[in-house]
Amino acid sequence: MANYKIEEVIKIKFNKNINGFQNELEITRELNNKMVKELNPLHRSFIEDLFADINDSDLIKCIIDDSNKKHDIIISIKNEQRYVSIKKGIKNSVHVEGISSFIHFLIQNHVKRDVVKEYLKYHYADGSTNGTGKNRLSAEEYKKRHRGKIDMINVEINNKDLLIKAIDRFVLKGNISDKTIDAILFGVSDDFIWIKKEDIIKVILSKKDIYSSAVHFGPLTIQPLDRCLNYNHKYDKRRFCVQVKWYNLADDIIEFMNNRYMEKFGYVDEPRHS
């Protein structure tokens, strides 16, 4: 597997041919009504990382929450609950909302007016700020023509204060819920990795200065739900929604886990001597 691209590796590992709901159901079945001591090592490690001070005989309850929130399952032990978002596959979408509420979020957080206008031009890519232009460009074509404007947007929005609010809105809580996730589980029941809330924040903040040709908050790419370049009226309304994707979610979790392992066991690069 050494010569595989990361996308191909993820298709093989942390994955199987089931849809998202079936995946949630399988994970729920592995945890629900099980004592801690009955879990296999992978599931036990996950549960012990989420809950402090648990015993072998503690009973786990796990249910699917199919309401429109960031978490997919709720895990309970005694009187404590943990809210977990489940992802699998590649190019993970983490958030969708209407363009008007997204623009309100930017304005509310004092993003400059000219930057907001440039985002709207990027979003619609038809020469307008409201989607009424006649000549729609693909994302790649727009990026080629307006590289400097996109860079300007990214410089403005990738400041720490706004990024923290974006993390909360796009990944942890959303814009309609009062519940914050405790972890993201990436993969399937018998092969998964995970990252907890506090570490999600660290990872995204650590990547605020990465370069991207797209509009982004750290590793979170912002784009229309559909550019609808074929002018199909059936899907035209998707142009008026913003989608947030965490394209390298699995890579970033693995990188964080490796770094944490290296720090835990004191593996650091030795200084080179000439």
C-alpha positions as protocol buffer text, in pm:
chain_id: "A"
residue {
  index: 1
  type: MET
  ca { x: 0 y: 0 z: 0 }
}
residue {
  index: 2
  type: ALA
  ca { x: 307 y: 225 z: 6 }
}
residue {
  index: 3
  type: ASN
  ca { x: 243 y: 348 z: -349 }
}
residue {
  index: 4
  type: TYR
  ca { x: -126 y: 425 z: -296 }
}
residue {
  index: 5
  type: LYS
  ca { x: -255 y: 781 z: -287 }
}
residue {
  index: 6
  type: ILE
  ca { x: -410 y: 877 z: 47 }
}
residue {
  index: 7
  type: GLU
  ca { x: -760 y: 883 z: -112 }
}
residue {
  index: 8
  type: GLU
  ca { x: -713 y: 522 z: -224 }
}
residue {
  index: 9
  type: VAL
  ca { x: -591 y: 418 z: 119 }
}
residue {
  index: 10
  type: ILE
  ca { x: -897 y: 573 z: 285 }
}
residue {
  index: 11
  type: LYS
  ca { x: -1124 y: 389 z: 40 }
}
residue {
  index: 12
  type: ILE
  ca { x: -966 y: 65 z: 158 }
}
residue {
  index: 13
  type: LYS
  ca { x: -920 y: 141 z: 527 }
}
residue {
  index: 14
  type: PHE
  ca { x: -1180 y: 301 z: 754 }
}
residue {
  index: 15
  type: ASN
  ca { x: -1447 y: 215 z: 498 }
}
residue {
  index: 16
  type: LYS
  ca { x: -1692 y: -41 z: 363 }
}
residue {
  index: 17
  type: ASN
  ca { x: -1974 y: -42 z: 111 }
}
residue {
  index: 18
  type: ILE
  ca { x: -2251 y: 89 z: 337 }
}
residue {
  index: 19
  type: ASN
  ca { x: -2423 y: 425 z: 358 }
}
residue {
  index: 20
  type: GLY
  ca { x: -2390 y: 672 z: 643 }
}
residue {
  index: 21
  type: PHE
  ca { x: -2698 y: 559 z: 834 }
}
residue {
  index: 22
  type: GLN
  ca { x: -2602 y: 191 z: 811 }
}
residue {
  index: 23
  type: ASN
  ca { x: -2260 y: 286 z: 941 }
}
residue {
  index: 24
  type: GLU
  ca { x: -2409 y: 469 z: 1239 }
}
residue {
  index: 25
  type: LEU
  ca { x: -2633 y: 169 z: 1305 }
}
residue {
  index: 26
  type: GLU
  ca { x: -2342 y: -78 z: 1308 }
}
residue {
  index: 27
  type: ILE
  ca { x: -2137 y: 140 z: 1544 }
}
residue {
  index: 28
  type: THR
  ca { x: -2437 y: 187 z: 1772 }
}
residue {
  index: 29
  type: ARG
  ca { x: -2498 y: -189 z: 1787 }
}
residue {
  index: 30
  type: GLU
  ca { x: -2136 y: -252 z: 1886 }
}
residue {
  index: 31
  type: LEU
  ca { x: -2168 y: -17 z: 2184 }
}
residue {
  index: 32
  type: ASN
  ca { x: -2527 y: -24 z: 2302 }
}
residue {
  index: 33
  type: ASN
  ca { x: -2612 y: -236 z: 2608 }
}
residue {
  index: 34
  type: LYS
  ca { x: -2252 y: -354 z: 2642 }
}
residue {
  index: 35
  type: MET
  ca { x: -2043 y: -344 z: 2955 }
}
residue {
  index: 36
  type: VAL
  ca { x: -1705 y: -179 z: 2915 }
}
residue {
  index: 37
  type: LYS
  ca { x: -1530 y: -514 z: 2964 }
}
residue {
  index: 38
  type: GLU
  ca { x: -1727 y: -667 z: 2675 }
}
residue {
  index: 39
  type: LEU
  ca { x: -1589 y: -424 z: 2417 }
}
residue {
  index: 40
  type: ASN
  ca { x: -1314 y: -518 z: 2176 }
}
residue {
  index: 41
  type: PRO
  ca { x: -984 y: -326 z: 2223 }
}
residue {
  index: 42
  type: LEU
  ca { x: -1058 y: -61 z: 1959 }
}
residue {
  index: 43
  type: HIS
  ca { x: -1401 y: 27 z: 2095 }
}
residue {
  index: 44
  type: ARG
  ca { x: -1276 y: 14 z: 2452 }
}
residue {
  index: 45
  type: SER
  ca { x: -992 y: 255 z: 2377 }
}
residue {
  index: 46
  type: PHE
  ca { x: -1242 y: 494 z: 2221 }
}
residue {
  index: 47
  type: ILE
  ca { x: -1481 y: 480 z: 2516 }
}
residue {
  index: 48
  type: GLU
  ca { x: -1202 y: 516 z: 2772 }
}
residue {
  index: 49
  type: ASP
  ca { x: -1074 y: 821 z: 2589 }
}
residue {
  index: 50
  type: LEU
  ca { x: -1421 y: 982 z: 2598 }
}
residue {
  index: 51
  type: PHE
  ca { x: -1511 y: 898 z: 2958 }
}
residue {
  index: 52
  type: ALA
  ca { x: -1303 y: 935 z: 3273 }
}
residue {
  index: 53
  type: ASP
  ca { x: -1343 y: 714 z: 3582 }
}
residue {
  index: 54
  type: ILE
  ca { x: -1533 y: 424 z: 3429 }
}
residue {
  index: 55
  type: ASN
  ca { x: -1528 y: 61 z: 3542 }
}
residue {
  index: 56
  type: ASP
  ca { x: -1535 y: -274 z: 3363 }
}
residue {
  index: 57
  type: SER
  ca { x: -1892 y: -335 z: 3473 }
}
residue {
  index: 58
  type: ASP
  ca { x: -2032 y: 1 z: 3364 }
}
residue {
  index: 59
  type: LEU
  ca { x: -2312 y: -32 z: 3110 }
}
residue {
  index: 60
  type: ILE
  ca { x: -2297 y: 169 z: 2788 }
}
residue {
  index: 61
  type: LYS
  ca { x: -2602 y: 309 z: 2617 }
}
residue {
  index: 62
  type: CYS
  ca { x: -2574 y: 434 z: 2260 }
}
residue {
  index: 63
  type: ILE
  ca { x: -2849 y: 577 z: 2040 }
}
residue {
  index: 64
  type: ILE
  ca { x: -2868 y: 740 z: 1697 }
}
residue {
  index: 65
  type: ASP
  ca { x: -2987 y: 1100 z: 1695 }
}
residue {
  index: 66
  type: ASP
  ca { x: -3120 y: 1169 z: 1347 }
}
residue {
  index: 67
  type: SER
  ca { x: -3222 y: 1528 z: 1419 }
}
residue {
  index: 68
  type: ASN
  ca { x: -3043 y: 1799 z: 1224 }
}
residue {
  index: 69
  type: LYS
  ca { x: -2745 y: 1841 z: 1457 }
}
residue {
  index: 70
  type: LYS
  ca { x: -2368 y: 1794 z: 1431 }
}
residue {
  index: 71
  type: HIS
  ca { x: -2366 y: 1475 z: 1635 }
}
residue {
  index: 72
  type: ASP
  ca { x: -2493 y: 1146 z: 1495 }
}
residue {
  index: 73
  type: ILE
  ca { x: -2489 y: 929 z: 1807 }
}
residue {
  index: 74
  type: ILE
  ca { x: -2520 y: 987 z: 2181 }
}
residue {
  index: 75
  type: ILE
  ca { x: -2319 y: 761 z: 2412 }
}
residue {
  index: 76
  type: SER
  ca { x: -2415 y: 743 z: 2779 }
}
residue {
  index: 77
  type: ILE
  ca { x: -2243 y: 585 z: 3079 }
}
residue {
  index: 78
  type: LYS
  ca { x: -2410 y: 635 z: 3415 }
}
residue {
  index: 79
  type: ASN
  ca { x: -2515 y: 1000 z: 3416 }
}
residue {
  index: 80
  type: GLU
  ca { x: -2267 y: 1126 z: 3156 }
}
residue {
  index: 81
  type: GLN
  ca { x: -2331 y: 1172 z: 2785 }
}
residue {
  index: 82
  type: ARG
  ca { x: -2097 y: 1220 z: 2492 }
}
residue {
  index: 83
  type: TYR
  ca { x: -2204 y: 1349 z: 2151 }
}
residue {
  index: 84
  type: VAL
  ca { x: -2019 y: 1200 z: 1855 }
}
residue {
  index: 85
  type: SER
  ca { x: -2013 y: 1293 z: 1486 }
}
residue {
  index: 86
  type: ILE
  ca { x: -1941 y: 1001 z: 1248 }
}
residue {
  index: 87
  type: LYS
  ca { x: -1765 y: 1043 z: 912 }
}
residue {
  index: 88
  type: LYS
  ca { x: -1637 y: 800 z: 648 }
}
residue {
  index: 89
  type: GLY
  ca { x: -1497 y: 812 z: 297 }
}
residue {
  index: 90
  type: ILE
  ca { x: -1325 y: 1113 z: 140 }
}
residue {
  index: 91
  type: LYS
  ca { x: -1402 y: 1483 z: 86 }
}
residue {
  index: 92
  type: ASN
  ca { x: -1618 y: 1502 z: 396 }
}
residue {
  index: 93
  type: SER
  ca { x: -1888 y: 1768 z: 412 }
}
residue {
  index: 94
  type: VAL
  ca { x: -1915 y: 1904 z: 766 }
}
residue {
  index: 95
  type: HIS
  ca { x: -2167 y: 2186 z: 724 }
}
residue {
  index: 96
  type: VAL
  ca { x: -2431 y: 2331 z: 492 }
}
residue {
  index: 97
  type: GLU
  ca { x: -2626 y: 2653 z: 537 }
}
residue {
  index: 98
  type: GLY
  ca { x: -2799 y: 2920 z: 331 }
}
residue {
  index: 99
  type: ILE
  ca { x: -2582 y: 3188 z: 174 }
}
residue {
  index: 100
  type: SER
  ca { x: -2771 y: 3467 z: 355 }
}
residue {
  index: 101
  type: SER
  ca { x: -2703 y: 3324 z: 702 }
}
residue {
  index: 102
  type: PHE
  ca { x: -2338 y: 3265 z: 614 }
}
residue {
  index: 103
  type: ILE
  ca { x: -2298 y: 3624 z: 495 }
}
residue {
  index: 104
  type: HIS
  ca { x: -2468 y: 3743 z: 815 }
}
residue {
  index: 105
  type: PHE
  ca { x: -2208 y: 3540 z: 1009 }
}
residue {
  index: 106
  type: LEU
  ca { x: -1927 y: 3720 z: 826 }
}
residue {
  index: 107
  type: ILE
  ca { x: -2080 y: 4066 z: 876 }
}
residue {
  index: 108
  type: GLN
  ca { x: -2159 y: 3994 z: 1241 }
}
residue {
  index: 109
  type: ASN
  ca { x: -1791 y: 3914 z: 1292 }
}
residue {
  index: 110
  type: HIS
  ca { x: -1672 y: 4238 z: 1130 }
}
residue {
  index: 111
  type: VAL
  ca { x: -1540 y: 4096 z: 803 }
}
residue {
  index: 112
  type: LYS
  ca { x: -1476 y: 4395 z: 576 }
}
residue {
  index: 113
  type: ARG
  ca { x: -1751 y: 4489 z: 333 }
}
residue {
  index: 114
  type: ASP
  ca { x: -1529 y: 4458 z: 26 }
}
residue {
  index: 115
  type: VAL
  ca { x: -1420 y: 4111 z: 136 }
}
residue {
  index: 116
  type: VAL
  ca { x: -1783 y: 4002 z: 180 }
}
residue {
  index: 117
  type: LYS
  ca { x: -1858 y: 4126 z: -172 }
}
residue {
  index: 118
  type: GLU
  ca { x: -1559 y: 3938 z: -311 }
}
residue {
  index: 119
  type: TYR
  ca { x: -1677 y: 3619 z: -139 }
}
residue {
  index: 120
  type: LEU
  ca { x: -2019 y: 3658 z: -304 }
}
residue {
  index: 121
  type: LYS
  ca { x: -1852 y: 3697 z: -645 }
}
residue {
  index: 122
  type: TYR
  ca { x: -1645 y: 3383 z: -576 }
}
residue {
  index: 123
  type: HIS
  ca { x: -1952 y: 3194 z: -457 }
}
residue {
  index: 124
  type: TYR
  ca { x: -2171 y: 3264 z: -762 }
}
residue {
  index: 125
  type: ALA
  ca { x: -1884 y: 3298 z: -1013 }
}
residue {
  index: 126
  type: ASP
  ca { x: -2116 y: 3465 z: -1264 }
}
residue {
  index: 127
  type: GLY
  ca { x: -2005 y: 3828 z: -1234 }
}
residue {
  index: 128
  type: SER
  ca { x: -2276 y: 3915 z: -980 }
}
residue {
  index: 129
  type: THR
  ca { x: -2307 y: 3923 z: -600 }
}
residue {
  index: 130
  type: ASN
  ca { x: -2657 y: 3772 z: -601 }
}
residue {
  index: 131
  type: GLY
  ca { x: -2648 y: 3487 z: -852 }
}
residue {
  index: 132
  type: THR
  ca { x: -2818 y: 3670 z: -1139 }
}
residue {
  index: 133
  type: GLY
  ca { x: -2520 y: 3677 z: -1377 }
}
residue {
  index: 134
  type: LYS
  ca { x: -2550 y: 3498 z: -1711 }
}
residue {
  index: 135
  type: ASN
  ca { x: -2202 y: 3353 z: -1760 }
}
residue {
  index: 136
  type: ARG
  ca { x: -2116 y: 3099 z: -1487 }
}
residue {
  index: 137
  type: LEU
  ca { x: -1755 y: 2992 z: -1441 }
}
residue {
  index: 138
  type: SER
  ca { x: -1626 y: 2666 z: -1299 }
}
residue {
  index: 139
  type: ALA
  ca { x: -1438 y: 2686 z: -971 }
}
residue {
  index: 140
  type: GLU
  ca { x: -1107 y: 2624 z: -1146 }
}
residue {
  index: 141
  type: GLU
  ca { x: -1165 y: 2892 z: -1408 }
}
residue {
  index: 142
  type: TYR
  ca { x: -1269 y: 3147 z: -1146 }
}
residue {
  index: 143
  type: LYS
  ca { x: -958 y: 3069 z: -940 }
}
residue {
  index: 144
  type: LYS
  ca { x: -733 y: 3124 z: -1241 }
}
residue {
  index: 145
  type: ARG
  ca { x: -888 y: 3462 z: -1318 }
}
residue {
  index: 146
  type: HIS
  ca { x: -921 y: 3595 z: -962 }
}
residue {
  index: 147
  type: ARG
  ca { x: -631 y: 3447 z: -766 }
}
residue {
  index: 148
  type: GLY
  ca { x: -549 y: 3775 z: -589 }
}
residue {
  index: 149
  type: LYS
  ca { x: -908 y: 3835 z: -475 }
}
residue {
  index: 150
  type: ILE
  ca { x: -932 y: 3486 z: -326 }
}
residue {
  index: 151
  type: ASP
  ca { x: -603 y: 3537 z: -144 }
}
residue {
  index: 152
  type: MET
  ca { x: -741 y: 3863 z: -4 }
}
residue {
  index: 153
  type: ILE
  ca { x: -1048 y: 3685 z: 132 }
}
residue {
  index: 154
  type: ASN
  ca { x: -836 y: 3415 z: 295 }
}
residue {
  index: 155
  type: VAL
  ca { x: -602 y: 3664 z: 464 }
}
residue {
  index: 156
  type: GLU
  ca { x: -905 y: 3841 z: 613 }
}
residue {
  index: 157
  type: ILE
  ca { x: -1097 y: 3539 z: 744 }
}
residue {
  index: 158
  type: ASN
  ca { x: -808 y: 3327 z: 873 }
}
residue {
  index: 159
  type: ASN
  ca { x: -753 y: 3520 z: 1193 }
}
residue {
  index: 160
  type: LYS
  ca { x: -767 y: 3329 z: 1519 }
}
residue {
  index: 161
  type: ASP
  ca { x: -1077 y: 3494 z: 1667 }
}
residue {
  index: 162
  type: LEU
  ca { x: -1292 y: 3437 z: 1360 }
}
residue {
  index: 163
  type: LEU
  ca { x: -1149 y: 3090 z: 1310 }
}
residue {
  index: 164
  type: ILE
  ca { x: -1255 y: 2982 z: 1660 }
}
residue {
  index: 165
  type: LYS
  ca { x: -1611 y: 3098 z: 1586 }
}
residue {
  index: 166
  type: ALA
  ca { x: -1602 y: 2920 z: 1249 }
}
residue {
  index: 167
  type: ILE
  ca { x: -1493 y: 2595 z: 1414 }
}
residue {
  index: 168
  type: ASP
  ca { x: -1785 y: 2617 z: 1654 }
}
residue {
  index: 169
  type: ARG
  ca { x: -2034 y: 2692 z: 1375 }
}
residue {
  index: 170
  type: PHE
  ca { x: -1911 y: 2456 z: 1106 }
}
residue {
  index: 171
  type: VAL
  ca { x: -1776 y: 2157 z: 1300 }
}
residue {
  index: 172
  type: LEU
  ca { x: -1864 y: 2149 z: 1669 }
}
residue {
  index: 173
  type: LYS
  ca { x: -2213 y: 2292 z: 1714 }
}
residue {
  index: 174
  type: GLY
  ca { x: -2368 y: 2432 z: 1398 }
}
residue {
  index: 175
  type: ASN
  ca { x: -2594 y: 2733 z: 1369 }
}
residue {
  index: 176
  type: ILE
  ca { x: -2917 y: 2574 z: 1495 }
}
residue {
  index: 177
  type: SER
  ca { x: -2813 y: 2353 z: 1789 }
}
residue {
  index: 178
  type: ASP
  ca { x: -2716 y: 2407 z: 2151 }
}
residue {
  index: 179
  type: LYS
  ca { x: -2523 y: 2078 z: 2168 }
}
residue {
  index: 180
  type: THR
  ca { x: -2150 y: 2061 z: 2098 }
}
residue {
  index: 181
  type: ILE
  ca { x: -1989 y: 1741 z: 1977 }
}
residue {
  index: 182
  type: ASP
  ca { x: -1730 y: 1573 z: 2198 }
}
residue {
  index: 183
  type: ALA
  ca { x: -1552 y: 1387 z: 1918 }
}
residue {
  index: 184
  type: ILE
  ca { x: -1544 y: 1296 z: 1550 }
}
residue {
  index: 185
  type: LEU
  ca { x: -1520 y: 924 z: 1476 }
}
residue {
  index: 186
  type: PHE
  ca { x: -1384 y: 860 z: 1127 }
}
residue {
  index: 187
  type: GLY
  ca { x: -1435 y: 517 z: 975 }
}
residue {
  index: 188
  type: VAL
  ca { x: -1649 y: 210 z: 1027 }
}
residue {
  index: 189
  type: SER
  ca { x: -1725 y: -12 z: 1322 }
}
residue {
  index: 190
  type: ASP
  ca { x: -1426 y: -244 z: 1292 }
}
residue {
  index: 191
  type: ASP
  ca { x: -1174 y: 11 z: 1161 }
}
residue {
  index: 192
  type: PHE
  ca { x: -1181 y: 372 z: 1280 }
}
residue {
  index: 193
  type: ILE
  ca { x: -986 y: 663 z: 1422 }
}
residue {
  index: 194
  type: TRP
  ca { x: -1112 y: 955 z: 1625 }
}
residue {
  index: 195
  type: ILE
  ca { x: -1033 y: 1304 z: 1748 }
}
residue {
  index: 196
  type: LYS
  ca { x: -1181 y: 1487 z: 2046 }
}
residue {
  index: 197
  type: LYS
  ca { x: -1327 y: 1837 z: 2058 }
}
residue {
  index: 198
  type: GLU
  ca { x: -1029 y: 2012 z: 2215 }
}
residue {
  index: 199
  type: ASP
  ca { x: -797 y: 1849 z: 1962 }
}
residue {
  index: 200
  type: ILE
  ca { x: -1020 y: 1942 z: 1668 }
}
residue {
  index: 201
  type: ILE
  ca { x: -976 y: 2304 z: 1770 }
}
residue {
  index: 202
  type: LYS
  ca { x: -598 y: 2264 z: 1796 }
}
residue {
  index: 203
  type: VAL
  ca { x: -569 y: 2096 z: 1456 }
}
residue {
  index: 204
  type: ILE
  ca { x: -776 y: 2356 z: 1271 }
}
residue {
  index: 205
  type: LEU
  ca { x: -600 y: 2650 z: 1439 }
}
residue {
  index: 206
  type: SER
  ca { x: -262 y: 2498 z: 1355 }
}
residue {
  index: 207
  type: LYS
  ca { x: -354 y: 2511 z: 985 }
}
residue {
  index: 208
  type: LYS
  ca { x: -483 y: 2868 z: 969 }
}
residue {
  index: 209
  type: ASP
  ca { x: -186 y: 2976 z: 756 }
}
residue {
  index: 210
  type: ILE
  ca { x: -192 y: 2692 z: 504 }
}
residue {
  index: 211
  type: TYR
  ca { x: -217 y: 2797 z: 141 }
}
residue {
  index: 212
  type: SER
  ca { x: -523 y: 2705 z: -61 }
}
residue {
  index: 213
  type: SER
  ca { x: -652 y: 2820 z: -398 }
}
residue {
  index: 214
  type: ALA
  ca { x: -1006 y: 2800 z: -255 }
}
residue {
  index: 215
  type: VAL
  ca { x: -1170 y: 3014 z: 11 }
}
residue {
  index: 216
  type: HIS
  ca { x: -1103 y: 2843 z: 342 }
}
residue {
  index: 217
  type: PHE
  ca { x: -1103 y: 2862 z: 720 }
}
residue {
  index: 218
  type: GLY
  ca { x: -787 y: 2667 z: 799 }
}
residue {
  index: 219
  type: PRO
  ca { x: -839 y: 2320 z: 647 }
}
residue {
  index: 220
  type: LEU
  ca { x: -1213 y: 2385 z: 600 }
}
residue {
  index: 221
  type: THR
  ca { x: -1295 y: 2472 z: 239 }
}
residue {
  index: 222
  type: ILE
  ca { x: -1592 y: 2699 z: 167 }
}
residue {
  index: 223
  type: GLN
  ca { x: -1786 y: 2658 z: -157 }
}
residue {
  index: 224
  type: PRO
  ca { x: -2137 y: 2662 z: -304 }
}
residue {
  index: 225
  type: LEU
  ca { x: -2332 y: 2341 z: -260 }
}
residue {
  index: 226
  type: ASP
  ca { x: -2355 y: 2326 z: -641 }
}
residue {
  index: 227
  type: ARG
  ca { x: -2233 y: 2572 z: -905 }
}
residue {
  index: 228
  type: CYS
  ca { x: -2499 y: 2433 z: -1142 }
}
residue {
  index: 229
  type: LEU
  ca { x: -2295 y: 2502 z: -1453 }
}
residue {
  index: 230
  type: ASN
  ca { x: -2548 y: 2318 z: -1672 }
}
residue {
  index: 231
  type: TYR
  ca { x: -2824 y: 2563 z: -1567 }
}
residue {
  index: 232
  type: ASN
  ca { x: -3052 y: 2278 z: -1454 }
}
residue {
  index: 233
  type: HIS
  ca { x: -3337 y: 2452 z: -1273 }
}
residue {
  index: 234
  type: LYS
  ca { x: -3398 y: 2141 z: -1065 }
}
residue {
  index: 235
  type: TYR
  ca { x: -3070 y: 2201 z: -882 }
}
residue {
  index: 236
  type: ASP
  ca { x: -3041 y: 2577 z: -916 }
}
residue {
  index: 237
  type: LYS
  ca { x: -3145 y: 2641 z: -556 }
}
residue {
  index: 238
  type: ARG
  ca { x: -2828 y: 2460 z: -442 }
}
residue {
  index: 239
  type: ARG
  ca { x: -2630 y: 2759 z: -569 }
}
residue {
  index: 240
  type: PHE
  ca { x: -2774 y: 2957 z: -280 }
}
residue {
  index: 241
  type: CYS
  ca { x: -2628 y: 2730 z: -12 }
}
residue {
  index: 242
  type: VAL
  ca { x: -2278 y: 2729 z: 133 }
}
residue {
  index: 243
  type: GLN
  ca { x: -2105 y: 2394 z: 188 }
}
residue {
  index: 244
  type: VAL
  ca { x: -1805 y: 2347 z: 416 }
}
residue {
  index: 245
  type: LYS
  ca { x: -1578 y: 2051 z: 341 }
}
residue {
  index: 246
  type: TRP
  ca { x: -1292 y: 1910 z: 543 }
}
residue {
  index: 247
  type: TYR
  ca { x: -1115 y: 1741 z: 251 }
}
residue {
  index: 248
  type: ASN
  ca { x: -818 y: 1608 z: 450 }
}
residue {
  index: 249
  type: LEU
  ca { x: -1004 y: 1506 z: 764 }
}
residue {
  index: 250
  type: ALA
  ca { x: -853 y: 1157 z: 787 }
}
residue {
  index: 251
  type: ASP
  ca { x: -503 y: 1285 z: 710 }
}
residue {
  index: 252
  type: ASP
  ca { x: -531 y: 1553 z: 976 }
}
residue {
  index: 253
  type: ILE
  ca { x: -654 y: 1307 z: 1241 }
}
residue {
  index: 254
  type: ILE
  ca { x: -373 y: 1064 z: 1160 }
}
residue {
  index: 255
  type: GLU
  ca { x: -116 y: 1344 z: 1167 }
}
residue {
  index: 256
  type: PHE
  ca { x: -244 y: 1460 z: 1505 }
}
residue {
  index: 257
  type: MET
  ca { x: -242 y: 1106 z: 1649 }
}
residue {
  index: 258
  type: ASN
  ca { x: 114 y: 1052 z: 1526 }
}
residue {
  index: 259
  type: ASN
  ca { x: 231 y: 1380 z: 1676 }
}
residue {
  index: 260
  type: ARG
  ca { x: 64 y: 1299 z: 2007 }
}
residue {
  index: 261
  type: TYR
  ca { x: 232 y: 956 z: 2010 }
}
residue {
  index: 262
  type: MET
  ca { x: 572 y: 1111 z: 1937 }
}
residue {
  index: 263
  type: GLU
  ca { x: 529 y: 1365 z: 2216 }
}
residue {
  index: 264
  type: LYS
  ca { x: 405 y: 1104 z: 2463 }
}
residue {
  index: 265
  type: PHE
  ca { x: 706 y: 882 z: 2414 }
}
residue {
  index: 266
  type: GLY
  ca { x: 958 y: 1161 z: 2375 }
}
residue {
  index: 267
  type: TYR
  ca { x: 1044 y: 1106 z: 2009 }
}
residue {
  index: 268
  type: VAL
  ca { x: 1183 y: 1436 z: 1888 }
}
residue {
  index: 269
  type: ASP
  ca { x: 1429 y: 1519 z: 1616 }
}
residue {
  index: 270
  type: GLU
  ca { x: 1783 y: 1534 z: 1742 }
}
residue {
  index: 271
  type: PRO
  ca { x: 1973 y: 1850 z: 1647 }
}
residue {
  index: 272
  type: ARG
  ca { x: 2208 y: 1799 z: 1355 }
}
residue {
  index: 273
  type: HIS
  ca { x: 2579 y: 1863 z: 1402 }
}
residue {
  index: 274
  type: SER
  ca { x: 2808 y: 1972 z: 1121 }
}
